[in-house]
Amino acid sequence: MIQLLFLEKNFRDRIQNLEEFSAYSVAVWRSIYDRFPEDEILNDLLAKLKEQSIPMGKTSYRAKEG
């Protein structure tokens, strides 16, 4: 689901509460990643998302720095 959210603009266009959905999805992702930071699949997905993600425009949340 996180791939669709960050890599498919058409998917985001269909979500009525995009900001809330995005914030929740990122929070879930972070909680999973925090539990398994060495997981190869999660790290590969994270690298792919960083490389290929499409800007989401103005949002009310910001990624943590550092």
Backbone torsions as a table, in degrees:
resi	resn	phi	psi	omega
1	MET	NA	-39.0	-178.6
2	ILE	-64.7	-32.2	176.7
3	GLN	-64.6	-45.2	178.7
4	LEU	-60.4	-42.4	-177.6
5	LEU	-61.2	-42.8	-175.0
6	PHE	-95.7	-18.3	-175.1
7	LEU	-111.8	-12.0	-176.4
8	GLU	-123.0	102.9	-179.4
9	LYS	-61.1	-38.0	-180.0
10	ASN	-59.9	-35.3	177.2
11	PHE	-64.7	-47.3	179.9
12	ARG	-62.4	-35.9	-179.2
13	ASP	-63.8	-21.7	-178.1
14	ARG	-90.1	-8.2	-177.6
15	ILE	-92.3	121.0	-176.9
16	GLN	-74.0	-34.4	-179.6
17	ASN	-111.1	58.9	-171.6
18	LEU	-57.3	-44.3	-177.5
19	GLU	-62.8	-45.2	179.9
20	GLU	-67.0	-43.5	-179.9
21	PHE	-62.3	-43.3	-179.7
22	SER	-64.9	-45.6	-179.9
23	ALA	-61.3	-43.6	179.1
24	TYR	-64.2	-45.6	-178.3
25	SER	-61.7	-42.8	179.2
26	VAL	-66.9	-39.0	178.2
27	ALA	-62.4	-42.7	177.9
28	VAL	-64.0	-45.9	178.8
29	TRP	-57.0	-47.9	-179.6
30	ARG	-61.0	-40.3	-179.5
31	SER	-65.4	-38.2	177.3
32	ILE	-68.8	-46.1	-179.0
33	TYR	-63.0	-39.5	178.2
34	ASP	-61.3	-32.0	179.3
35	ARG	-76.8	-29.8	-174.6
36	PHE	-133.6	60.9	-174.6
37	PRO	-66.9	-17.7	-179.5
38	GLU	-95.7	-0.3	-176.7
39	ASP	-65.2	123.4	-176.4
40	GLU	-64.1	-40.5	-179.5
41	ILE	-64.6	-44.9	179.0
42	LEU	-63.9	-40.9	179.4
43	ASN	-68.4	-36.4	175.7
44	ASP	-64.9	-42.3	178.4
45	LEU	-64.3	-43.2	179.1
46	LEU	-60.3	-44.3	178.7
47	ALA	-62.4	-41.7	178.8
48	LYS	-63.5	-43.9	179.9
49	LEU	-64.1	-41.3	178.4
50	LYS	-62.9	-39.4	-175.8
51	GLU	-76.8	-39.1	-168.8
52	GLN	-111.4	-3.6	-173.7
53	SER	-64.3	147.8	-180.0
54	ILE	-98.6	131.7	179.7
55	PRO	-54.3	139.4	-176.6
56	MET	-94.1	-4.4	-177.5
57	GLY	85.0	-163.7	-177.3
58	LYS	-68.1	127.3	176.6
59	THR	-132.9	164.8	-177.5
60	SER	-91.0	-2.2	180.0
61	TYR	-121.3	157.5	179.9
62	ARG	-131.2	145.9	176.8
63	ALA	-69.3	149.2	177.2
64	LYS	-69.1	137.8	175.7
65	GLU	-91.9	141.6	174.2
66	GLY	75.7	NA	NA
